[in-house]
């Protein structure tokens, strides 16, 4: 009897121990991690014109500082375009200056001669009108002849007035339309010159920020097409941790929050600041699919790490808790 009681007591203790282990073990077990990896977005540098690579000042894997010279394309074609634009600018400016000077003395003399001839015709027409008017008053000329003489006198006077206005406009330089057109040609030429000068700088670009040279696609002496990447840079600001969060845990991840992660061979306690939360769900990418990461719908999260990492590294991210 005592043995039976002892056996029952032992079984009860074992049962309680098993139940307690099942309840308490999840609290002491490490939390499930999220699988992710490091990704980089290179900067591709090219030239706007085709030409031979005359200088390649970096090699794959080099570290460059902001403002460092990278490569150069043969400048002959761009220099020719720049010089042509400069000559066109000078010609347009000279033409605009000439327009503002008004007519030259020889041209003004022509206007004066036209005025003298028009005024002479006006005097003759006026004298003819007076003779016809006197004869018409005595009945020796018809009413129609008087009207014709009056019309001729008025037309001749109008022609003389028009000649004087044309002379005055030329003398005063009041050719506003021509001046505006000349100024427009100057601005057009200056814009072409600025564009050509900018292209001259673009054929020898400098590093926009500190970065690693990820790859070099053309070497010195090779011919590179226009707008074809010649090399790629990988700045630290464009390297981020990419992780995929289950749909039910998305509310805990917001831009600005900090996540903790680890990777093989990395220091402990690494962190990254979330910079992007995808607004659209996607299926779990095959690259991270596993028994621990098999949620059907996930959201992409990007975070900027506090240390330099290499693209392609797998990382384990500790999940965030909502409300913290």
Buried (B, 14 or more C-beta within 10 A) or exposed (E): EEEEEEEEEEEEEEEEEEEEEEEEEEEEEEEEBBBBBBBBEBBBBBBBBBBBBBEBEBEEEBEBEEEBEBBBBBBEBBBEBBEEBBEBBEEBBEBBEEBEEBBEEEEBEEBEEBBEEBBEBBBEBBEBBEEBBEBBEEEEBEEEBBEBBBEBBBEBBEBBBEBBEEBEBBBEBEBEEBBEBBBEBBEEBBEBBEBBBEBBEBBBBEBEBBBBBBEBBBEEEEEBEEEEBBBBBBBBEBBBBBBBBBEEBBEBBEEEBEBBBBBEEBEEEBBBBBEEBBEEBEEBBEEBBEEEBEBEBBBBBBBBBEEEBEBEBEBBBBBBEEEE
